[in-house]
Amino acid sequence: MALVCALTVVGFAQRVELRPVPLVAIPFQVDGNSPVYWKDGRLEFFTSDGTPVKAQGADQFSLSGTTKIVFDRYDHLSMWIEAIWVDTDGTVYGWYHNEPAGVCSGGKLTAPRIGAVVSYDGGSTFFDLGLVLTSGDPADCNSKNGFFAGGHGDFSVIPDREQAYFYFLFTNYGGDSASQGVAVARMAFEDRKMPVGAVWKYSHGEWAEPGLGGRLTPVFPASVNWQREDTNSFWGPAIHFNTSLDTYVVLLNHTCCKPGWPQEGIYISLNGDLSNPAGWTEPVRILRDIGWAPGYYPQVIGLAAGESDTLAGQTARLYIQGRSKWELIFSKGDPSISGSDSDQPLDPSAPMPGDRLDQSKTGRRPNP
């Protein structure tokens, strides 16, 4: 049975339908957001389990085998490449989630950081350009979530349509409770070759806080902070530009209210202007009963030629941790909600994260 969600962005009705389709599974382990792009008519698929690998296929349904990525240095392992963008000259820019060891003495807690890489051979060999997003808050080694003592990670990256900026949507796991949740930063497009020190976090209405250690204002704030075992927060945003809606779409994980980092549901939010972080719509739940645990890392891969995890049209496959048994259908039109099952969005009994932005791994989470 299909579930149709209605959303309104900048005065226009937006329609998103979740439709069941036959199961497809990526034939190897997937952990984190998995970027894809096209090269010489074939799909390149990246994923990581602490060490990045890539696979190729004629399309997303015919991937086979993986090869390890070669780096010029390995001091930022464990590493997950979670975003990629390919320049017109074939240069591949990537960004990674890094989980350093030794953050908390005698424990497994870490504090993730975000760095940048570049490849000049189509994505087989990468040069590590360094860290671009780090937390300025000290690690809290008494954190009870089981994995992170703070830090920035679990993210995605996309350029705006004008190619003026790259926008980072990432999770802030530490610091003051009011600063935790999903946050944003940006880097000028022309700084992509030398990104260290060129990323700026959004804080209190301005893009003025440095990516390395600066403060931030979350776009989707945590309702219960990440230091508690009963965290209530969105995390792990996966963004794409949708040509059917002519707007940006982000999928969000939501953990809520119990120990063990449980997945409460998959949510969606839209924004027509990345330079306006207050423009994201209130997240709507599109899926609760995923069918496998833990059910993390939602993302789309577009079905049309040239589409990817950051560009999709009317129809895209929805993947959750490398498995897909749904399509998302995006369209403008009738804002009514149709369909009925136990997975209706915005269940009033489900605790939600806190108020929205005012408009004025060494220890990676478990695999199924």
C-alpha positions in Angstrom: 0.0 0.0 0.0 1.4 3.4 -0.9 1.7 6.2 1.5 1.4 9.8 0.2 2.8 12.7 2.1 1.8 16.3 1.4 4.2 19.1 2.0 4.2 22.8 1.2 7.3 24.7 0.2 7.3 28.4 -0.6 3.5 28.3 -1.2 3.6 25.4 -3.6 2.1 22.0 -2.8 4.6 19.2 -2.9 3.6 15.5 -3.1 5.8 12.6 -2.0 4.6 9.1 -2.4 6.3 6.0 -0.9 5.5 3.0 -3.0 6.6 -0.6 -2.3 8.6 -2.4 -5.0 10.6 -5.7 -5.2 13.6 -5.8 -2.8 17.0 -4.9 -4.2 20.1 -5.2 -2.0 23.6 -3.8 -2.6 25.7 -7.0 -2.6 28.2 -5.9 0.0 28.2 -4.2 3.4 26.9 -0.6 3.4 27.6 1.7 6.4 26.9 5.4 6.2 25.7 7.5 3.3 27.0 6.0 0.0 27.7 8.5 -2.8 27.4 7.5 -6.4 28.3 9.1 -9.7 28.6 8.2 -13.4 31.9 7.7 -15.2 32.1 6.5 -18.8 28.5 5.3 -18.8 28.9 3.2 -15.7 27.8 3.9 -12.1 30.5 4.3 -9.5 29.3 3.4 -6.0 31.2 4.3 -2.8 30.7 3.0 0.7 32.8 2.3 3.8 33.1 0.2 6.8 35.9 2.2 8.2 37.9 1.7 5.0 36.4 3.2 1.9 35.7 0.9 -1.1 34.0 1.4 -4.5 32.1 -0.8 -6.9 31.0 -0.3 -10.5 28.0 -1.5 -12.6 25.8 -0.6 -15.5 23.4 0.8 -13.0 22.4 0.6 -9.3 20.9 -2.8 -9.9 24.0 -4.5 -11.3 26.9 -3.6 -8.9 29.4 -6.4 -8.1 32.6 -6.7 -6.2 34.5 -3.9 -4.4 38.0 -2.5 -4.6 39.7 -0.6 -1.8 40.4 3.1 -2.3 44.1 4.0 -2.3 45.1 7.2 -0.3 48.3 9.2 -0.2 48.1 9.0 3.7 46.2 7.0 6.2 46.3 9.0 9.4 42.5 9.7 9.2 41.4 6.1 9.3 38.8 5.0 10.3 37.2 6.8 7.5 33.8 6.8 5.7 33.5 8.7 2.4 30.0 10.0 2.6 29.8 12.6 -0.2 31.3 13.1 -3.6 31.0 15.7 -6.4 32.6 15.4 -9.8 34.0 18.5 -11.6 33.6 19.1 -15.3 37.3 18.2 -15.9 36.7 14.8 -14.2 38.3 15.7 -10.8 36.5 13.9 -8.0 36.0 15.8 -4.8 35.0 13.8 -1.7 34.3 14.4 2.0 34.8 11.9 4.7 33.6 11.1 8.3 36.6 10.3 10.5 36.4 8.5 13.8 39.7 9.0 15.7 40.9 6.6 18.3 42.0 7.5 21.8 39.4 10.2 22.4 38.4 8.6 25.7 40.9 6.7 27.7 40.0 3.1 28.2 36.7 3.3 26.3 35.3 3.0 22.8 33.8 6.4 22.5 35.1 8.6 19.8 34.3 12.1 18.4 33.9 12.3 14.6 35.3 14.9 12.3 34.8 15.7 8.7 37.6 16.0 6.1 38.1 16.4 2.4 39.8 14.3 -0.3 40.4 14.7 -4.0 41.1 12.3 -6.9 42.6 13.0 -10.3 42.2 9.4 -11.6 38.4 9.0 -11.5 38.1 7.9 -7.9 40.7 5.1 -7.5 43.3 7.1 -5.7 42.6 10.0 -3.3 44.7 12.7 -1.7 43.7 13.7 1.8 43.3 17.5 1.9 42.7 17.6 5.6 40.0 18.3 8.2 37.3 20.9 7.3 34.7 20.5 10.1 35.5 19.9 13.7 33.8 20.6 17.0 35.3 23.2 19.4 33.6 21.5 22.4 35.5 19.1 24.6 34.7 15.4 24.4 32.3 14.2 27.1 33.6 10.7 27.9 30.6 10.2 30.2 28.2 10.2 27.2 25.7 7.4 27.3 24.7 7.0 23.6 27.3 4.2 23.3 29.4 5.6 20.4 30.1 9.3 20.4 31.5 11.7 23.1 30.9 14.7 20.8 32.1 15.8 17.4 30.7 16.4 13.9 29.8 13.6 11.5 27.2 11.6 9.7 26.6 14.1 6.9 26.1 14.8 3.2 27.3 17.6 0.9 25.7 19.3 -2.2 26.5 22.3 -4.3 23.7 24.9 -4.9 22.4 25.1 -8.4 24.4 28.3 -9.1 27.6 26.6 -8.0 28.3 29.4 -5.6 28.7 27.2 -2.5 28.9 23.6 -1.3 26.6 23.0 1.6 27.3 20.5 4.4 24.4 19.1 6.4 25.9 17.2 9.4 25.2 16.0 12.9 26.6 17.8 15.9 26.9 15.2 18.8 28.4 17.4 21.5 28.6 20.7 23.3 25.7 22.6 24.9 22.3 20.8 24.4 21.0 23.8 22.5 23.7 23.3 19.8 23.1 19.6 19.2 21.3 18.1 16.3 21.5 18.5 12.5 23.5 21.7 11.5 24.7 23.3 8.3 27.9 24.8 7.0 29.1 26.0 3.6 32.2 26.6 1.5 32.6 28.8 -1.5 32.7 26.8 -4.7 36.1 28.2 -5.7 37.7 27.0 -2.5 37.1 23.3 -3.3 40.8 22.8 -4.1 42.0 24.2 -0.8 39.2 23.6 1.6 40.9 23.7 5.0 39.9 26.8 6.7 37.4 27.7 4.0 34.2 26.1 5.5 32.0 28.3 7.6 29.2 27.2 10.0 25.8 28.7 10.3 25.3 30.3 13.7 22.7 32.8 14.9 21.7 33.9 11.4 25.2 34.2 9.9 27.7 32.1 8.1 30.5 33.5 10.2 31.8 30.7 12.5 34.8 28.8 11.3 34.4 25.2 10.3 37.3 24.2 12.5 36.1 24.6 16.1 33.4 27.3 15.5 30.0 27.5 17.2 26.8 26.6 15.4 23.0 26.9 15.5 21.3 23.6 14.6 18.6 23.5 11.9 16.9 20.5 13.4 17.8 20.7 17.1 18.0 17.7 19.4 15.1 17.5 21.9 17.2 15.3 24.2 20.9 15.6 24.0 23.4 13.0 22.7 25.0 12.5 26.1 22.0 10.7 27.4 21.1 7.1 26.6 17.5 8.2 25.7 18.6 10.7 23.0 15.8 12.2 20.9 17.2 13.7 17.8 17.4 13.7 14.0 20.8 12.7 12.6 22.5 11.5 9.5 21.0 13.8 6.8 21.1 12.7 3.2 20.4 15.6 0.8 19.6 15.7 -3.0 18.2 18.2 -5.4 14.9 17.0 -6.9 14.2 18.2 -10.4 10.6 17.2 -10.3 9.9 19.4 -7.3 12.6 21.9 -8.2 13.8 22.0 -4.6 16.2 20.3 -2.2 15.1 17.2 -0.3 16.7 15.8 2.8 16.1 12.4 4.4 16.7 12.1 8.1 17.2 9.3 10.7 15.4 9.8 14.0 16.5 8.1 17.2 14.2 8.4 20.1 13.8 7.8 23.8 15.5 4.4 24.4 19.0 3.1 24.9 20.8 1.6 22.0 20.4 4.3 19.4 17.0 2.9 18.1 15.6 4.0 14.7 12.2 5.6 15.4 11.6 6.4 11.7 12.7 8.0 8.4 11.7 11.6 7.9 11.7 14.0 5.0 12.1 17.8 4.8 12.3 20.3 1.8 13.9 23.6 1.2 14.0 25.7 -2.0 17.0 27.8 -0.9 20.0 26.4 0.8 21.2 29.8 1.8 18.2 30.0 4.1 18.6 27.4 6.8 15.3 28.5 8.4 13.5 27.4 5.2 13.5 23.7 5.9 10.0 22.4 6.3 9.0 20.6 9.5 10.1 17.0 9.0 7.4 14.4 8.2 7.8 10.8 8.9 7.5 8.6 5.7 8.5 5.3 7.1 8.6 3.6 10.5 8.4 -0.2 10.1 11.5 -0.7 8.0 11.7 -4.5 8.2 15.3 -4.9 9.4 17.4 -3.5 12.2 18.9 -1.1 12.9 17.5 0.5 9.7 19.9 3.5 9.4 21.2 5.6 6.6 18.3 6.5 4.3 19.2 7.8 0.9 17.9 8.0 -2.7 19.4 7.0 -5.9 17.7 8.4 -9.0 16.5 6.1 -11.7 17.0 8.2 -14.8 20.3 8.4 -16.7 22.9 10.6 -15.0 21.0 10.7 -11.7 22.7 9.9 -8.4 22.3 10.2 -4.6 22.4 14.0 -4.9 20.3 14.4 -8.1 16.9 12.7 -8.7 13.7 13.3 -10.6 10.2 12.1 -10.3 11.0 8.6 -9.3 13.9 7.4 -7.1 14.8 4.3 -5.2 14.8 4.7 -1.4 17.7 2.7 0.1 18.2 2.1 3.8 21.6 0.7 4.7 22.0 -0.7 1.2 18.6 -2.3 0.8 15.7 -0.9 -1.2 12.1 -2.1 -1.3 10.5 1.3 -1.9 10.4 4.0 -4.5 9.8 7.6 -3.8 7.5 9.5 -6.3 7.9 13.3 -6.2 5.4 15.6 -7.8 3.7 19.0 -7.5 0.0 19.0 -7.2 -2.9 18.0 -5.0 -1.7 18.4 -1.4 -4.2 15.9 0.0 -2.9 12.8 1.9 -4.1 9.5 0.7 -3.5 5.9 1.7 -3.7 4.5 5.2 -1.7 2.0 7.2 0.1 1.9 10.6 2.8 4.1 9.2 1.0 7.4 8.9 3.3 10.4 9.3 3.5 12.7 12.3 2.2 10.1 14.8 1.1 12.2 17.7 2.3 9.6 20.2 5.9 9.7 18.9 8.1 12.2 20.8 9.5 14.8 18.4 12.7 16.8 18.5 12.6 20.3 19.9 11.6 23.6 18.4 12.8 24.5 14.9 15.3 27.2 14.1 13.8 30.6 14.8 13.1 32.2 11.4 13.6 35.8 12.7 34.0 4.5 13.6 36.2 3.1 15.9 32.7 2.6 17.2 30.3 2.8 14.3 26.7 1.9 15.1 25.8 -1.8 14.7 25.1 -3.4 11.4 22.2 -5.8 10.9 
